[in-house]
Amino acid sequence: MKTARMHGCQNRFVLLDASESPNHESELEEIARATTPEIDGFLVVQVNGVPEIRMVYYDRDKETGKTHRAAMCGNGIRCLARYVFDNYKMDRKIRIITDDGPKEVYVDNNSIAVDMGPPREFTVVRENLYLVNTSLAHLCTFDEQLSLGSSASIGRAKKTCEELAYNGKLMETLHQPEGFHVNVINPHSHKRTLSIVTYEPAVNDITMACGTGAAAAGYAATKAFRFRFPVNVISRGGTVAVDLKENSLFLIGPAEYM
């Protein structure tokens, strides 16, 4: 299979073009074993003729190296859209079928917008804890002391995330048996910008950026702090924008080759 290394805000992927290899699982495992630890996941693309494009995404556990199939990846789908636009002469509007259903993606040079669909399952879990599903179930908690440049602050945020990601009571109450992605968010005072770290349970770590997490954080901030769309979401790896149009969340940001 043809491969490419790409990233969206330093959320790093190996893309595998399986357009001519429909049974990609064995090759994926072989490539995963040989891949260096900084890779967060694997994007499998199958181009079966315009407009049918299929994306399958696998997270990668940083401790074990094992892969885990996930329903969606917000940073990953931008990378995949840029790859098929560059290599298959697609229109700038691309329809991609994911395990979470079809997504419309709009390519404008290196600014790529993903229609993530309506936010789902928004719940005020308790004081300063919110659930929102943006293709994946995310818990959002706010911490005005979060500093992306402080290793001690990141360490505290990671501890908070680990305590919530597999909290048995929350998993049962909120009907999420596989656990949660968790976002620790600093809401900036002018109500248009957030700083964020996201713990991804299948990666078993905080990643440099998370697209579905950015979308969840932006939406939660509009509910908890009356933020106004569009919201700029800053992670350690870069910045994306989150907007709401006709009840659909849009994730807008870069996708680059490594």
Secondary structure, 3 states (H helix, E strand, C coil): CEEEEEEECCEEEEEEECCCCCCCHHHHHHHHHHCCCCCCEEEEEEECCCCCEEEEEEEECCCCCCEEEECCCHHHHHHHHHHHHHHHCCCCEEEEEECCEEEEEEEECCEEEEEEECCEEEEEEECCEEEEECCCEEEEEECCCCCCCCHHHHHHHHHHHHHHHCCHHHHHHCCCCCCCEEEEEEECCCCCEEEEEEEECCCCEEECCCHHHHHHHHHHHHHHCCCCCCEEEEECCEEEEEEEECCEEEEEECCEEC
